[in-house]
Structure formats: C-alpha cells, structure tokens
Amino acid sequence: MPENPLAAGEAWCVDLDGVVAPFTLDPAAVPTCTVDVGTEIFVAALSVECSTVEEPPFYGGDEAELRQCVRDLDVLQGDLTVTVDGEPIPLTLVESPLLRLDLPEDNLLGVPPQQALSVASGSVALVQPLPPGTHEIVSTGTGTVLGDFTNVTTIVVEPGRWSTHH
C-alpha cells in the first residue's frame, strides 16, 4: 500500500477538476505548483477537522456533535491573512458536508483501519486565474487555533502545462 504523501510531510498540488489546491501538513515543505493559464487556485488558509475516531477536542459522536466540534475549534480565532503577490485577498468561512471516511492502515489520524464520520471547517479563498509568470501566495496566522504560522506557496503559470513540483 502506498504511503500517504501528506503524512510523509510532502507538499502536493491537487487537481480538483481544473482547480488546483496546494496542500502540505509541514510548513517547511513549500508547495510549488506549475499550472496552465486560466487555472483557479483553491487556498485553504486554515482548516480544522473533527471525526468519530479522534480524541477530544477533535471528537464528535454524530453529525450534530461533529459540527459543534469544528465550530468550537473556531477557525476565525486570531488574525488570519492571505496575500497573492503581496495583495490581501478575502477569505470565506466554509463547513463541509458530513464526510464518510474509509481509514486504511497507517492513516493520518493514527487509528486502526475503520470507517468514520468527519466534518471540516476552514477559512478559504478561490484565487482567480493568474497571468503567466511566478506568483507567491502567503498565508499568515497569529493567535489561531493552530498557533502562529506562515505558509508560502509558489504558483508558476505556464501556457499549455499542468504539473507539480515537490
């Protein structure tokens, strides 16, 4: 079974049906995504998740408890900003539908293989297509539920191409 690249600390540029989403669990693993002209970029500045298999404060026993759990974790706590090439962009608070998970061995949650329910919440932005060239997206949090952080993502826009660099 292949190792989960996120659990290994690698950065990934995920193609979500034509929208690219850079992800990493390790701020030192800086994602660089090379995308085609016209590609939107999904930025999750900060997100939290609760499930039926994690310990408190990330535990909920059913959908209502899971929703309350992510709300109690409060992704809006503190100061959170995202800039694209130095210009701030607006963030939107979102909450996922109830997710059904099939957790394999050696999963990110560190629990035995099983099925679980989960709800996530986050402050996100959809960055409109950028012009050709190299761009920098910087997410900065101070006093957030996840502490203080700065995450930098490089986006390289090239005509006729979509790939990822780790």
N, C-alpha and C positions, 0 to 999 in steps of 0.2 A: 504494500500500500504506500503511495507517495506521501512524503511529509508535507504538512500544511506550510506553504511558503510564508504566511504571516506569522505562524508560530516560530518559524526559524529566524524571524526578525528581518526578513527581506521586504523590500518595498515593491509594490505591484501597481500597474496601471491597468485597471479592469475596464474592458469594453462592455458597456451596458447598452447594447443595441444602438451604437452610434454615439453615445455619450461616454466620455472617458472619466473614470473615477480613480484618482491616485489614492492608495491606501498603504499604511505602514503602522505597526504597533511599536516601532522603535524610532524615536525622533532622530537618531543618528543615521538611520537608513533612509537617506534623502531620495524620494522618488524623482526620476526624470522620465517624462512621458513625451514621446515623439508622435505627433498626431497630424492628420491631414487638415488642410484648410477647411473651415466650416464645421469643425468639431466643437461641441459644447463640452465643458469641463464641470463635473459634479464635485463640489468641495464639501466634505463633512468636517467642519471646523472643530467640533467636539460632539461626541456621541456617547451614550451610555446604554446598557442593555441589562434586563433582568430576565431570569428564567426560573423554571420549576425545579432546577437541579443545583443551583448555586446556593452558597451560604448568604445569610443577611450581610450587608444591606442589599444584595442583588437577588434576593429570593422573593418569589410570589407563587402562591399555590394554585391560582386560577387567573383568568384574563383580567378580572377587576383588580386583583392584588398586584398583578404584573404592571398594569397601567399606573396604579398608585405608586408602585416601587420606582418606576422611571421618573414619575413626577416628583417624588420625594428626593431623588438624586439631584434634581434641579440643574439642568444644563445651562440655565440662564444666570446662575450664581457667578459673581465675579465679573471681570472685564474680558470680553472676547472680541477680537477683531480679525478680519481677513482683508489683505490687500492684494491687488493684482498690479504688478509693476508700480508699486508704491501708492496706488489709489485705493481707498477703502471701498468695499462692496457691502451691500446689505445682506444680512443673514435672516433666515426664516426658521422658526421652531417647527419641527415635524415629529410625528409619532407614527411608528409602523403599525400595520395591522397585526393581529395575533399570528405569530410565525410558528410553524411546526418544524422542529429540528430532528434530524436523524444523526446523532452524535457517534462518530466512529471511535475506534481506539485512538489513544494519543490525541484527543481533541483539545481545542483551545481552553475549554473550561476545566480541564484536568479531572474529569469524572469518567466513570466506566461507560462503555458504549451503551446507548439507550436513546429512547425518544424523549423529547422535551418540548415545552412551550416557551415562547420568548416574546418580549415586546422591547423595542428600542425607541430611543428619543434622541434628537440631535438638533444642533444649530447648523444649517446647511445653506449653500448657495449654488446656483446654476450659473456658471460663467459663460457668457455668450462667446461665439467663435472669436478667436484672437487672430490678428494679422500674422503673416509669415514672420518668422524670427524666433528669438528666445525670450521667454517670459518667466517671471517669478511670482509665485503665489505664496504668501506668508500668512500663516495662522498663528496668532499670539493669544495666549490666555494667562491671566493673572488672577489668583484667588479663585480659580474654578474648582468644581467638584473633583477634577483630576489634577489639581495643583497648578503650578506655573509651567508654561511650556511655550516653545516657538518651534513650529514645523515649517520647513521650506520645501516647496515643490517647484521643479523646473519643468516648464512646458515648451517644447520645441515644435513649432508649426512649420511643416514642410508640405508643399503641394504633392498630392498623389501618394501619400505614405501614411501608414499607421503601424507603430511598433512600440515596444517598451524597452527601457534600459534599466538594469538594476544596479 
